[in-house]
């Protein structure tokens, strides 16, 4: 810590604060400027052309388009199943509670387990389908 001396006039006018602010702002501007400038200098320009051309035949293009269309054909069906999973699981669990009341505890527990497992699997099915799609694209 360094000791700085000010005249009473500078102290009362608050001029010593402005110098500190200017120094802090200058350091901040330099830090931000270098943190922005370095990635911009090192980055590849967006308009730069690639040197490698990948030839694609019509057959390959049609194959990719067909696979993409087939991958999204079942999306509405999956969305409907995900939306209906909670109400159906709720009804099954309520039915299992009635089985508890009628003395069939073994069957009630089995229904509750199956409803819970089915609900979880249906909710996770979009994720599973995306993983399968990514595996298919990788091959």
N, C-alpha and C positions, 0 to 999 in steps of 0.2 A: 504494500500500500504506500503510495507516494503522497507527500504533503504538498498541497498547492496553496499559494497565497493569492488573495484577491484584495482589491481595495474595497473600502466600505461602499463606495459608489457602485462598483460592479456587483457586489453582493446584494445590495438593496434593490438594484435594478433587475437582478435575476439573469444577468448576462452570462454568468458562469454556467448556468443550466443549458443554455443554447449550445455551447461548445460541446458539452457531453452528449447532447442529443444528436448533434451533427456527426460526432465520432461514431456513435452507436448505429445511426442510420447508414453511414458510409460502410461500416463493417457488414451490416445486414445486406445492403445492396450488392456488395462484392460477393458475399456468400451465395446469395440467390443467383446472381449473374453467372458465377462459375458453375453452380450446380445445374443450371439450365443450358449453358453453352457447351459443356463437355459432351453430354449425350447428343446434342444436335450436331456437333462436329463429327462425332464418331458414327452416327447413324447413316445408313444407306439412303440416298435420296429416293423418294417415293416414285419419281418419274424415270428412274433408271431402268433400262431394259435388261432383261435376263439374257444371258449368253447361251443358255441351253433351251432348245425348243423340243417339246415333247409331242411327237406326232400322235394324233388320236384318229382312229378310223371311225367311220359311221357306226360300225358294229359295236365298238367299245363304247361310244357315246350313247347309243340306244340301250346298251346293257346297263350302263350307269343310271340312265333316266328311268328305266323299268324297275331297277332295284330300289331307287329312291321312291318311286310311286308306290311300289308294293310295301315298302317299309312304313309308309304313312296311311295305307288303306285302313288298317285296323285302329288308328288313333281315335276315331269317334266311338268305336265299340269299347275300347279301353276306358275312355272318359266316362261313358255311361256306367260301366261296371264299377269304377271307382266311386261315382256318385251314389250308386245304389247299395254299395257295400255296407255302409253304416246303418241305414234303415233295416236292411235284411238281417244283419247281425243282431240288431236290437230286438227284433221280433223273435229270432231264434233263442236269444238269451231269456227273454220274458217267458217263452214257452218252456224252456228248461226250468225256470223257477216254478212254474205250475207243476212240472213233473216232481220237483222236490216236495211240493205240498201233497201230492198224491202218493208219495212213498217210493218213488223210483229214483233214488239218489244216484245210483250208478249210471243210469241212462242220462240223467240231467247233467252230471259232470262231463260226460262224453260230449253232449251237445254243446256245452259251454266251451269246452276246449276246441272243438271243431269250428265253432263260430268265431272264436278269437283267432285261431290260426288262419282260417279263410279270410277274415277281415285284413289281417296283417299282410298276407300274401297278395291280396288284391290291391292293397295300397302300395305295395312295393313293386307290383308288376310293371309299371312304366319304367322304373329304374332297371329292372331285369331286361326288358325289351331294348332299352338304350345300350346296355352292355353288350347284348347279343348283336345289335346293329354295328357297334364299334368293332367287335371281333370280326364280323363279316367284312367290314370295310378294310380291316388290316390284312386280311388274307387275300 
